[in-house]
Amino acid sequence: VEKAHRGDQMDGLLYPVKKIPPIARSDTEQEKPPQNVTSSKADSLLKPNMETTPASLSSDFKQKIVGILLKYSSGLWANALPKVYQDTYHIKFPEDILNNLELLSDVCIVDYVSEVPRKAILYAKPQRSIDENLNVVEKVQSHDGVKAATEQQYEESKDRYPENITIPSLIIPSEGSVSIMVIEVKNTNEVLIRYLGKDYSSAQEQMEDDMKAYYSQNSTVSPAQSLSVGQLVAVHAEEDAWLRARIISLEDNRIKASFYSLFCYQVFYVDHGFTEFVESNSVYKLQKQFCLLPFQVAKCKLAGLEAFCDDPVLVKTVESQTCFKIFAVEILEKSDIPLLVLYDTSGEDDININATCLKALCDKSLELRLQVDALYTNVRITSVFSDGSLYCQVPSKGLSRLSEILQKLEDYFVYKQTSEFNVLIPFCGKICLFPSKGKWARVEIKIIHTRRALEVQFMDTGTVATIKVSELREIPPQFLREVIAIPPQALKCCLADLPPNTGMWTPDAVVWLRDTVANCPEFSMKMLKPILCSKVIKQDGSKGIAHVYLFAPENFPDMDHSINRQIKNADLWKHQKDVFLSVTPSGTSSTKVVSDPVSALQLPSGKLEKSFSDSARESSSAVSAIDTPPPLPLPKPGKLMDIYVSVACHPGHFIVQPWNELNNLYALMEEMILYYSRAEQKPVNIEKNKVYAAKIGDEWYRVIIKGILRNGFLSVYELDYGKHEFVSMQKVQPLMDMFRRLPFQAITAQLAGVKNQQWSEEASIVFRNLVEKKPFVAQIQAVNESPNSWDRKIVTFLVDTSLPHIDTWIHDFVSQSLVEFSKGD
């Protein structure tokens, strides 16, 4: 007997099996009513509707019903008939017939299994019972025989099979990092995976160990008898493993079993997601204690690939890149089939698998293939980065095709509201459209800073920018394949044959290169981007970088006058000496210079600024009219405050933030990212104990300078999060007035109710895991004021109110448990 399936997760078990107890007809219990139903309600179910009779149904419709039932000789659930009918004939099934199944009584036998009209099983009538014009040629086992066998089997086995087997649904992980293993790729909207971790793969391994112990050591356990399609069983598999399975077909004395699927409706895969043939003596009844863990194989969709989910090239690429490999995942949408981005974290750099696989749809004929030692003219330099790398465009077939498709998009959006194409779910690797200089440009999302701000790279110029999510647009569906098919037209290059001891590019060298390519006399000021000539001498395939010589048009092809030789011979490569600045107790700075009696600080502008000993004497009043924001209002002792613990060192020192101000802080952070990512980087006079904006990681923070270190680094304190960090001087900018209005959010705290003492490392770790990154209610015991808002300190109780009926006072746990840790040390 075969079960029809369409890959839809909501498909139910379509039929019970011949010689099967009623419980096996579905995953939930189906109670069989008495044979002599006398209730008026049951009688009404068995009576045909007087307004509609079997004769009123067309013979063509009946013939279609018979054609379906002949495929399911052991019966078909009535509530599954509409889907099977629509899938088979692509015509909608008249739903009202399910409320009066007696309309089909002349072509099938209706076996009611409950008082609900649709809880019935339909059997094809034997050949002699069907009118000849229905053209039934296949002999069918009589309903009476099937029914009698079912009843007999049920009576014999009702004590052997567990009733009410309900397997809980798999819950998508919601906290922490999530890892998965890819099992099978049917298409990019139907990828079978297994979640890894404590409540998933680890729990599964523990369950299988328990199964092995139970079935191997219990002498009363014997192989199951009279196995049926759809039944949950335990299988003694290879290597002495015991696994959960569902029977999906019977073939002679062999059982085709599937090691469980996403939901009980599927016909294959289970906790391991593969199918195999096993002998009947290896199959055992599945005990109830092994039905508590959800089935471990789940479905997911890969973000960004939905429109091309069935493309054979894409599916093959995804399959080769992912099957039986482990990935970190970003869950974008939690639904029955979650939307994921996969990351390969096994190498030095994380690889976005979704974005990598999407490149398989690029038109290879439009790729830019440079020849070594070949000469190219009309090359446009589009970006120059601080490490000396640059991006350029070379005239090509791909560039021409890109111009055509972008013009089509311009024409299309003239008649469309672009707001219809707002990006609702941004994610790394997603390709979108962005309006730049009056035209649409292709961009790829690289970093998501916040819900509003993200970093993108222009695919065809190489430029990196931080923008608002609201400025992005989806690519209209009718243009999507054309836009995706064009490979990026920005070629990453570096200047060849620079001295090997050049090392890191100095700001002066970067500025010189930018000025040189921006002021090429060949072009008018309106063009902005110069056209140069280039000669490719080699390509670094592993890094995707072409090593080139660049020439201004008037110097082509004179190697001695190439940009490479000019920058090589310029006096731009003298790196600053290591500078160590110590801070005296009075707060004034003194400078110690290594190997050089005169020091000067090289700033991002490329200009030489005064040494710190001079700049420290200058007032910072020119930087901002608002020195510091007003202090954060704190509750009086005995009052309550909702807080969030951002950093926890030990009970004597942790950092809290006011819970009701977090949204304002997030908004401030977003605005800082957007402002400083677009603003021109200015020279900064650094002073100790002054407030600045600093870029740490990918975000901008409000910081105070705590110390000035050697090699151009600073020790800073994050005024809103309470962390100490090291940051390069080049990543520090003045804190603008607009970012000085919100009070600094970090509040230093000490736990009340416990003695102040030296806490052991073990106690500190336990306390950190207990409170860090969690919300609490704080009951203030004392407030220690200070002239500087960031030096204020509170002594407070912490109360965990997350449980519905009980509040947990953290100091009670610390007093009872953690104090003993420290005493032991």
C-alpha positions in Angstrom: 0.0 0.0 0.0 1.4 3.4 -0.9 0.6 6.7 0.7 0.1 9.7 -1.6 2.2 12.7 -0.6 3.0 16.0 -2.1 5.8 17.2 0.1 3.4 19.4 2.1 4.1 19.3 5.8 0.3 19.4 6.5 -0.4 16.2 4.7 -2.0 13.8 7.1 -1.9 10.0 7.2 -4.3 9.4 4.3 -5.6 6.0 5.2 -5.4 3.2 7.8 -3.8 0.0 6.7 -5.3 -3.4 6.0 -5.1 -5.5 9.2 -4.4 -2.6 11.5 -5.8 -1.6 14.9 -7.8 1.6 14.8 -5.0 3.5 16.7 -2.7 3.2 13.7 -5.1 5.1 11.4 -3.5 8.3 12.5 -1.1 9.7 15.1 -3.9 10.6 17.4 -6.3 8.1 18.9 -9.3 7.2 16.8 -11.9 5.4 19.0 -14.0 2.9 17.2 -17.7 3.4 18.1 -20.0 0.4 18.8 -21.3 -1.4 15.8 -24.9 -0.7 16.6 -25.0 3.1 16.8 -28.4 4.1 18.2 -27.9 7.8 19.0 -29.9 10.3 17.0 -26.8 12.2 16.1 -25.1 9.1 14.7 -28.2 8.2 12.9 -28.3 11.6 11.2 -24.8 11.0 10.0 -25.7 7.8 8.2 -28.8 9.2 6.5 -28.4 10.7 3.1 -29.4 14.3 2.5 -32.9 14.3 1.1 -32.1 17.3 -1.1 -29.1 15.7 -2.8 -29.0 12.1 -3.8 -26.2 9.8 -5.1 -27.9 10.0 -8.5 -27.4 13.8 -8.6 -23.6 13.3 -8.8 -22.2 13.1 -12.3 -20.8 9.7 -13.5 -17.5 11.4 -14.4 -17.1 12.7 -10.8 -17.9 9.2 -9.5 -15.4 7.6 -11.8 -12.7 9.9 -10.6 -13.5 8.9 -7.0 -13.4 5.3 -7.9 -10.0 5.8 -9.6 -8.6 7.3 -6.4 -10.0 4.6 -4.1 -8.6 1.8 -6.3 -5.2 3.1 -5.5 -5.9 2.8 -1.8 -7.3 -0.7 -1.4 -7.0 -0.5 2.4 -9.1 2.6 2.5 -8.7 6.4 2.5 -9.6 8.9 5.2 -12.5 11.0 4.0 -10.9 14.3 5.2 -7.9 13.5 3.0 -10.0 13.0 -0.1 -10.2 16.7 -1.2 -6.5 17.1 -1.3 -5.9 13.8 -3.1 -8.6 14.7 -5.6 -7.2 18.1 -6.3 -3.6 16.8 -6.6 -4.7 14.1 -8.9 -7.1 15.9 -11.2 -6.2 19.6 -10.5 -9.9 20.4 -9.9 -11.3 21.6 -6.6 -13.2 18.9 -4.7 -16.8 20.0 -3.6 -16.4 20.3 0.1 -20.1 19.9 1.0 -19.9 16.2 0.0 -17.9 15.5 3.1 -20.8 16.5 5.2 -23.0 13.8 3.5 -20.7 11.0 2.5 -23.8 8.8 1.7 -23.8 10.7 -1.7 -20.9 8.4 -2.6 -22.5 5.2 -1.3 -23.2 3.8 -4.8 -19.5 3.8 -5.7 -17.8 3.2 -2.3 -18.3 1.9 1.2 -18.3 4.5 4.0 -17.1 3.2 7.4 -17.8 5.8 10.1 -15.3 5.6 13.0 -16.8 8.4 15.1 -19.7 10.8 15.3 -17.9 13.4 13.3 -19.1 13.1 9.7 -15.6 13.4 8.2 -14.1 10.8 10.5 -14.8 8.0 8.1 -12.9 5.6 5.9 -13.8 5.2 2.2 -13.3 1.8 0.5 -13.8 1.0 -3.1 -16.7 -1.4 -3.7 -16.0 -4.8 -5.2 -16.3 -4.9 -9.0 -19.7 -6.5 -8.9 -21.1 -3.6 -6.9 -20.2 -0.9 -9.3 -22.2 0.1 -12.3 -20.6 -0.9 -15.6 -20.4 2.6 -17.0 -17.8 3.4 -14.4 -15.5 1.1 -16.2 -13.8 -0.4 -13.1 -11.5 -3.2 -14.2 -9.5 -3.9 -11.0 -10.7 -6.4 -8.4 -11.0 -5.0 -4.9 -11.0 -6.9 -1.7 -14.4 -6.8 -0.1 -15.0 -4.2 2.6 -16.5 -6.8 4.9 -13.3 -8.9 4.7 -11.1 -5.9 5.5 -13.3 -4.7 8.3 -13.5 -8.1 9.9 -9.7 -8.5 9.7 -9.3 -5.0 11.2 -11.6 -5.8 14.1 -10.0 -9.1 14.8 -6.5 -7.6 14.7 -7.5 -4.7 17.0 -8.9 -7.1 19.6 -5.6 -9.2 19.4 -3.2 -6.3 19.6 -4.9 -3.5 21.6 -2.8 -4.4 24.7 0.4 -4.5 22.7 0.4 -1.0 21.1 0.5 2.2 23.1 -2.6 4.4 22.9 -2.6 8.2 22.4 1.0 8.4 21.1 1.5 12.2 20.7 5.0 13.3 19.7 5.6 16.9 20.7 6.4 19.4 17.9 10.0 20.5 17.4 10.7 24.0 18.9 13.0 26.2 16.9 15.9 27.4 19.0 15.4 30.9 20.3 18.5 31.8 22.3 22.3 31.6 21.8 24.2 30.5 18.8 22.4 27.9 16.7 24.1 25.1 14.7 22.6 22.6 12.3 23.5 19.7 10.1 22.1 19.6 6.6 20.7 16.2 5.7 19.1 16.6 2.3 18.3 19.3 -0.2 15.1 18.8 -2.1 15.0 22.4 -3.2 16.1 25.6 -1.5 12.7 26.0 0.1 12.8 22.4 1.4 16.1 21.7 3.0 16.1 18.9 5.7 18.2 19.7 8.7 18.9 18.6 12.3 19.5 21.1 15.0 22.5 20.5 17.2 22.8 21.2 20.9 21.7 20.3 24.4 17.9 20.0 23.8 18.4 18.5 20.3 21.2 16.3 19.1 22.5 15.7 22.7 19.0 14.8 23.9 18.6 12.5 20.9 21.8 10.7 21.7 20.8 10.2 25.3 17.4 8.9 24.2 19.0 6.4 21.8 21.4 5.3 24.6 18.3 4.7 26.8 16.6 2.8 24.0 19.7 0.6 23.6 19.8 -0.2 27.3 16.0 -0.9 27.5 15.7 -3.2 24.4 19.1 -4.9 24.9 18.7 -5.7 28.5 14.9 -6.4 28.8 14.4 -10.1 28.1 10.6 -9.7 27.9 10.9 -7.5 24.8 10.3 -9.3 21.5 9.9 -8.2 17.9 6.6 -6.6 17.0 4.0 -8.6 15.2 1.5 -7.6 12.5 3.3 -4.4 11.6 1.4 -1.7 9.7 2.2 1.2 7.5 2.3 4.5 9.5 3.2 2.8 12.7 5.9 4.1 15.1 8.4 1.5 16.0 11.9 1.0 17.4 14.4 -0.5 15.0 17.6 -2.4 15.9 19.8 -0.9 13.2 23.4 -1.4 12.2 26.3 -1.1 14.7 23.9 -2.1 17.5 22.0 1.2 17.4 18.4 1.5 18.4 16.5 4.2 16.4 13.0 5.5 16.2 11.2 4.9 12.9 7.9 4.9 11.1 6.9 2.1 8.7 6.2 3.5 5.3 5.6 0.4 3.3 5.4 -3.4 3.5 7.2 -5.6 1.0 7.1 -9.4 1.6 9.0 -10.0 4.8 10.9 -6.7 4.6 9.8 -3.4 6.0 10.7 -0.1 4.4 11.3 2.2 7.4 12.2 5.9 7.7 14.2 7.3 10.5 11.8 10.0 11.3 10.6 13.1 9.4 9.8 16.7 10.2 6.3 15.8 11.2 4.4 12.6 11.5 2.7 13.2 8.2 5.8 12.7 6.2 6.7 9.3 4.8 10.4 9.5 5.2 13.2 10.6 7.6 13.2 10.8 11.3 15.8 11.6 13.9 18.5 10.8 11.3 16.7 11.5 8.0 17.4 8.4 5.9 15.5 5.4 4.7 16.6 1.8 4.6 15.2 -1.8 4.5 15.3 -3.8 7.7 14.2 -7.3 8.6 11.0 -7.7 10.5 12.7 -9.4 13.4 14.6 -6.1 14.0 11.5 -4.1 14.5 10.0 -3.6 18.0 7.1 -1.8 19.6 8.1 1.8 20.5 7.6 2.4 24.2 5.9 5.6 25.4 9.0 6.9 27.2 10.7 7.2 23.9 8.0 9.3 22.4 8.7 12.4 24.6 11.4 13.9 22.3 10.3 15.7 19.1 11.3 14.2 15.8 14.7 15.8 15.1 14.6 16.2 11.3 13.2 19.6 10.3 12.6 21.6 7.2 14.0 25.1 6.5 14.2 27.6 3.6 17.4 29.4 2.6 17.0 33.1 2.6 17.7 34.9 -0.7 17.2 31.8 -2.8 13.4 31.5 -2.7 12.8 32.8 -6.2 15.1 30.2 -7.7 14.2 27.3 -5.3 13.9 24.7 -8.1 16.7 25.9 -10.4 18.7 22.7 -11.0 22.0 24.5 -11.1 21.3 26.2 -7.8 20.0 23.1 -6.1 23.0 21.1 -7.2 25.3 23.8 -5.9 23.6 24.0 -2.5 23.6 20.2 -2.2 27.4 20.0 -2.9 28.1 22.9 -0.5 25.9 21.8 2.4 25.0 18.1 2.6 26.2 16.3 5.8 28.0 19.4 6.9 27.6 21.5 10.1 26.8 25.2 9.9 26.1 28.1 12.2 22.7 29.7 11.3 20.9 33.0 11.5 17.2 32.5 11.9 15.4 35.3 10.1 11.8 34.0 10.4 10.4 31.5 12.9 7.6 29.7 11.2 6.6 26.1 10.4 9.5 26.2 7.9 12.0 28.8 9.3 14.0 31.1 7.0 17.7 30.6 7.6 21.1 32.0 6.5 23.9 29.4 6.8 27.5 30.2 7.7 30.5 28.0 7.3 32.7 28.9 10.3 35.3 26.1 9.9 37.9 28.4 8.2 39.7 31.6 9.1 36.8 33.7 7.7 33.1 32.9 8.1 31.5 32.1 4.7 27.9 33.0 3.9 26.7 29.9 2.2 23.5 31.5 0.8 25.4 34.2 -0.9 28.1 31.8 -2.1 25.5 29.5 -3.7 23.6 32.4 -5.3 26.7 33.1 -7.4 26.1 29.9 -9.2 23.4 31.7 -11.2 25.8 34.3 -12.5 26.3 34.3 -16.3 29.8 33.1 -16.8 30.1 34.8 -20.2 29.7 38.2 -18.4 32.6 37.6 -16.0 35.6 39.9 -16.3 38.6 37.8 -17.2 41.8 39.8 -17.3 44.8 38.4 -19.1 48.2 38.6 -17.5 50.5 41.2 -19.3 47.6 42.5 -21.3 47.0 46.3 -21.6 43.6 47.9 -20.9 42.4 51.4 -21.5 39.5 53.5 -20.2 39.8 51.9 -16.7 37.8 53.7 -14.0 39.1 53.7 -10.4 36.0 53.6 -8.3 37.3 53.2 -4.7 40.6 53.5 -2.8 40.8 51.9 0.7 43.1 52.7 3.6 45.1 49.5 3.0 46.1 50.7 -0.5 43.7 48.3 -2.3 41.5 49.7 -4.9 38.5 48.8 -7.1 38.3 49.5 -10.8 35.9 49.0 -13.7 37.1 47.7 -17.0 35.0 48.1 -20.1 33.4 44.8 -20.8 30.3 42.9 -22.0 29.1 42.6 -18.4 29.4 46.3 -17.7 27.3 47.1 -20.9 24.7 44.6 -19.8 24.6 46.1 -16.4 23.9 49.5 -17.8 21.0 48.2 -19.8 19.3 46.4 -16.9 19.8 49.4 -14.6 18.2 51.6 -17.2 15.2 49.2 -17.4 14.8 49.6 -13.6 14.9 53.4 -13.9 12.1 53.3 -16.4 10.1 50.8 -14.4 10.3 52.8 -11.1 9.1 55.9 -12.9 5.6 54.4 -12.9 5.8 52.6 -9.6 5.8 53.6 -5.9 9.2 52.4 -4.8 7.8 52.1 -1.2 6.1 48.9 -2.5 9.6 47.3 -2.7 10.8 48.2 0.8 13.2 45.6 2.3 11.3 44.0 5.2 13.8 41.3 6.2 17.4 42.5 5.7 20.2 39.9 6.1 23.9 39.6 5.3 24.5 38.6 1.7 21.1 39.9 0.5 21.3 41.8 -2.8 19.2 44.9 -3.1 18.9 48.2 -4.9 20.0 51.6 -3.5 19.5 55.1 -5.0 23.0 56.6 -5.5 23.7 59.9 -7.3 20.3 59.8 -9.0 20.6 56.2 -10.3 19.9 52.8 -9.0 22.9 50.7 -7.9 23.3 47.1 -6.8 24.4 46.6 -3.2 25.1 43.6 -1.0 24.4 43.8 2.7 27.6 43.1 4.6 26.9 44.0 8.3 23.6 44.7 10.1 24.3 47.2 12.9 20.8 47.7 14.2 17.2 47.4 13.1 17.6 50.7 11.2 21.3 50.9 10.2 23.4 48.5 8.1 26.6 48.4 6.1 26.5 47.6 2.4 29.1 47.2 -0.4 28.3 48.5 -3.9 28.7 45.5 -6.0 29.9 47.4 -9.1 32.2 50.0 -7.5 33.5 48.3 -4.4 32.5 51.2 -2.2 31.4 50.5 1.4 28.8 52.7 3.1 26.5 52.7 6.1 22.9 53.4 5.2 19.4 53.2 6.6 17.4 50.1 6.0 14.5 52.3 4.7 16.7 53.4 1.8 17.0 49.9 0.3 14.6 48.4 -2.2 13.9 44.9 -3.3 14.6 44.0 -6.9 11.3 43.6 -8.7 10.6 39.9 -9.4 10.5 40.3 -13.2 14.1 41.7 -13.2 15.5 39.6 -10.4 17.1 36.8 -12.5 18.7 39.4 -14.9 20.1 41.4 -12.1 21.5 38.4 -10.3 23.0 36.9 -13.4 25.4 39.8 -13.9 28.6 39.2 -11.9 30.0 42.1 -9.8 31.7 44.6 -12.1 34.2 46.0 -9.6 37.6 44.4 -9.8 39.7 44.4 -6.7 43.3 45.4 -7.4 46.6 46.5 -5.7 49.6 48.3 -7.1 52.3 45.9 -8.2 56.0 46.1 -7.3 55.9 48.3 -4.3 58.9 47.9 -2.0 58.5 44.7 0.2 59.3 46.8 3.3 56.4 49.2 2.7 54.3 47.4 5.3 51.1 49.1 6.3 50.0 52.0 4.2 50.5 55.4 5.9 47.6 57.9 5.8 49.8 60.1 3.6 50.2 57.4 1.0 46.5 56.7 0.9 45.7 60.4 0.6 48.2 60.8 -2.2 46.8 57.9 -4.2 43.2 59.2 -3.7 44.2 62.6 -4.9 46.1 61.3 -7.8 43.3 59.2 -9.2 40.7 61.9 -8.4 42.5 64.7 -10.1 43.5 63.1 -13.4 43.6 66.0 -15.9 42.0 63.9 -18.6 38.6 64.6 -17.2 36.4 67.5 -16.2 35.4 68.0 -12.6 32.0 66.6 -13.3 33.3 63.2 -14.1 34.8 62.7 -10.6 36.1 59.3 -11.4 39.2 59.1 -13.6 39.9 56.8 -16.5 43.3 55.4 -16.5 45.2 52.8 -18.4 46.4 49.6 -16.6 48.6 46.7 -17.2 47.9 43.5 -15.3 51.1 41.6 -14.4 49.6 38.8 -12.2 46.4 37.8 -10.4 46.2 36.4 -6.9 43.4 33.9 -7.3 43.3 32.9 -3.7 42.5 36.5 -2.6 40.8 37.6 -5.7 43.2 40.5 -6.2 44.8 41.7 -9.5 48.3 43.2 -9.3 48.4 46.1 -11.7 50.3 49.1 -13.0 48.3 52.2 -13.4 49.1 55.0 -15.9 47.7 58.5 -16.5 46.6 58.8 -20.1 49.5 61.2 -21.0 52.1 58.8 -19.5 50.8 55.5 -21.0 52.7 53.2 -21.3 55.8 54.7 -19.8 56.6 52.5 -16.8 58.9 55.1 -15.2 55.9 57.5 -15.0 53.3 54.9 -13.8 51.4 55.7 -10.7 53.2 52.7 -9.1 56.7 54.3 -9.6 55.5 57.7 -8.6 54.1 56.6 -5.2 57.1 54.3 -4.7 59.5 57.2 -5.1 57.4 59.7 -3.0 58.4 60.3 0.6 55.2 58.7 1.9 56.3 55.6 3.7 58.0 56.8 6.9 56.0 55.4 9.7 55.7 57.2 13.0 57.9 56.1 15.8 56.4 54.2 18.7 55.1 56.7 21.2 54.4 56.0 24.8 52.5 58.6 26.8 52.3 58.3 30.5 49.9 60.1 32.6 51.0 61.9 35.8 48.7 61.9 38.9 47.7 65.5 38.2 46.3 64.5 34.9 48.8 66.2 32.7 50.4 64.1 30.0 54.2 63.6 29.6 55.7 62.1 26.4 58.4 59.5 26.1 59.7 59.0 22.6 61.4 55.8 21.5 64.6 56.5 19.4 63.5 60.0 18.5 63.8 63.1 20.6 61.0 64.8 18.6 57.7 63.1 18.1 54.6 64.0 16.1 51.4 62.1 15.8 50.2 61.1 12.4 46.5 61.4 12.1 44.0 60.1 9.5 44.1 63.3 7.5 47.8 62.6 6.7 49.0 65.8 8.2 51.4 66.2 11.1 49.7 67.5 14.2 51.2 68.8 17.4 52.5 66.3 19.9 50.3 65.3 22.8 52.2 67.3 25.3 51.1 70.4 23.4 47.6 69.3 22.6 46.9 68.4 26.2 47.3 72.0 27.1 44.5 73.0 24.8 41.0 73.3 26.0 38.4 70.9 24.7 35.7 73.5 24.8 36.0 74.0 21.0 34.9 70.4 20.5 31.5 70.8 22.1 29.4 73.5 23.7 27.8 70.8 25.8 30.5 69.2 28.0 28.6 66.2 29.5 24.9 65.2 29.5 22.9 65.6 32.7 23.4 62.8 35.2 21.0 59.9 35.1 18.3 60.3 37.7 18.6 57.5 40.3 15.9 56.3 42.8 16.2 57.1 46.4 17.2 54.3 48.8 14.3 51.8 49.3 12.8 52.5 45.9 12.6 50.1 43.0 14.0 50.3 39.5 13.8 48.1 36.5 17.4 47.4 35.3 19.4 45.3 32.8 22.8 43.9 33.8 25.2 44.6 30.9 28.5 43.6 32.6 29.1 41.4 35.7 32.5 40.9 37.2 31.6 39.7 40.7 29.0 40.6 43.3 31.1 43.6 44.3 31.2 45.1 40.8 28.7 44.9 38.0 27.1 47.4 35.6 23.4 48.0 35.2 21.4 50.1 32.7 17.9 51.6 33.3 15.5 49.3 31.5 13.1 52.0 30.5 15.9 53.9 28.7 17.2 51.1 26.6 15.1 52.0 23.5 16.5 55.5 23.7 20.0 54.2 23.9 19.5 51.9 20.9 18.1 54.9 18.9 21.2 56.9 19.9 23.5 54.1 18.8 21.8 53.9 15.4 22.1 57.6 14.8 25.8 57.6 15.8 26.5 54.8 13.3 24.8 56.6 10.5 26.4 60.0 11.3 30.0 58.9 11.8 30.0 56.4 8.9 29.1 59.3 6.5 31.0 62.1 8.2 34.5 63.1 7.1 37.1 61.8 9.6 38.7 64.9 11.3 41.9 65.2 13.2 41.3 64.9 16.9 43.2 66.4 19.8 43.1 63.5 22.4 43.0 64.4 26.1 42.7 62.1 29.0 39.4 62.1 31.0 37.6 63.7 28.1 34.5 62.3 26.3 34.7 61.2 22.6 33.0 58.9 20.1 34.9 55.7 19.3 34.4 53.0 16.8 34.6 49.6 18.5 34.0 46.7 16.3 31.3 47.8 13.8 29.5 50.3 16.1 30.2 53.8 17.6 30.1 54.3 21.3 30.3 57.2 23.7 33.6 56.8 25.6 35.9 58.5 28.0 39.7 58.3 27.6 41.3 56.5 30.5 44.8 56.2 29.2 47.0 56.8 26.2 49.1 53.8 25.2 52.0 53.2 22.8 51.6 52.5 19.1 48.7 54.9 18.7 46.2 53.0 21.0 43.9 54.3 23.7 42.3 52.8 26.8 38.7 53.8 26.8 35.6 53.2 29.0 32.2 52.8 27.4 30.0 55.2 29.2 26.7 53.5 28.3 27.8 49.8 28.7 30.5 49.9 31.3 33.2 48.1 29.4 36.9 48.9 29.2 38.3 48.6 25.7 41.4 49.4 23.6 40.9 51.4 20.5 43.1 52.9 17.8 43.4 56.7 17.8 42.3 56.7 14.2 38.9 55.4 15.3 38.2 58.2 17.7 36.2 61.3 16.8 34.7 64.3 18.6 31.4 63.5 20.3 28.8 65.8 18.7 26.4 67.9 20.7 23.4 65.9 19.4 24.9 62.8 21.1 25.5 64.4 24.4 21.9 64.9 25.5 21.0 61.4 26.7 22.5 60.7 30.1 25.2 58.1 30.2 23.5 54.8 30.8 26.1 52.7 32.6 25.7 52.6 36.4 28.3 50.9 38.6 26.7 48.7 41.2 27.4 46.5 44.2 25.2 43.7 45.4 23.5 44.5 48.7 22.9 41.9 51.4 26.4 40.3 51.1 29.7 41.2 52.7 32.2 43.0 50.6 35.1 40.6 50.1 37.6 39.1 47.7 35.6 36.9 45.4 37.2 33.7 44.0 37.3 33.1 40.2 34.8 30.3 40.5 32.3 32.5 42.4 32.8 35.3 39.9 32.0 33.0 37.0 28.9 31.6 38.6 27.7 35.1 39.5 28.4 36.3 35.9 26.4 33.4 34.4 23.6 34.1 36.9 23.0 37.8 36.2 24.9 39.1 33.1 22.8 40.1 30.1 19.5 39.7 32.0 16.8 42.0 33.4 16.1 42.4 37.1 14.2 44.6 39.5 16.7 46.5 41.6 15.8 47.6 45.2 18.2 50.5 45.9 19.9 50.4 49.3 22.4 53.2 48.9 23.6 55.7 46.3 27.2 56.9 46.4 27.3 60.2 44.5 30.3 61.6 42.6 31.0 64.8 40.6 31.4 62.6 37.5 28.2 60.7 36.6 30.2 57.7 35.4 31.9 57.4 38.9 28.6 57.2 40.8 27.8 53.8 42.4 24.7 52.2 43.8 24.4 49.4 46.3 21.3 47.4 45.4 19.4 44.1 45.8 18.6 42.2 42.6 15.3 40.4 42.3 14.6 37.9 39.4 10.8 38.2 38.7 10.8 36.0 35.6 9.1 33.1 37.3 5.3 33.4 37.5 4.7 32.6 41.2 8.0 33.3 42.9 10.6 36.1 43.1 14.3 35.1 43.5 16.5 37.4 45.5 20.0 37.0 44.1 21.8 37.9 47.4 20.2 34.9 49.0 21.8 32.6 46.5 25.1 34.4 46.7 25.2 34.3 50.6 24.3 30.6 50.7 26.5 29.3 47.8 29.1 31.7 46.4 30.5 32.8 49.8 31.5 29.2 50.4 33.4 29.2 47.1 35.5 32.1 48.2 36.0 30.8 51.7 37.3 27.5 50.3 40.0 29.5 48.4 
